[in-house]
């Protein structure tokens, strides 16, 4: 997944989706229950929406991560 670029936060702090994402291996993912998988998807979507609200969409083309 290619990053669209970091979002500017506060005074020069930059945040990218990868900074707030949590990734599982396939083996780890298979150990999660369905409610845990849904919680993960919901949280990653909230993280993504938070970055968009910080102006990440003004930096360039945004790619929705494949996990949401």
Residue pairs with C-beta under 8 A, 6 or more apart in sequence:
1 63
1 65
1 66
2 63
3 16
3 17
3 18
4 56
4 59
4 60
4 61
4 62
4 63
5 16
5 56
5 59
5 60
6 14
6 15
6 16
6 19
6 56
6 59
7 14
7 15
7 16
7 51
7 54
7 55
7 56
7 59
8 14
8 54
8 55
9 15
9 54
15 51
15 54
16 51
17 47
17 48
17 51
17 56
17 65
20 47
20 50
20 51
21 44
21 47
21 65
21 67
22 40
22 44
24 32
24 40
29 37
32 40
41 67
41 68
44 65
44 67
44 68
45 68
48 64
48 65
48 68
52 62
56 62
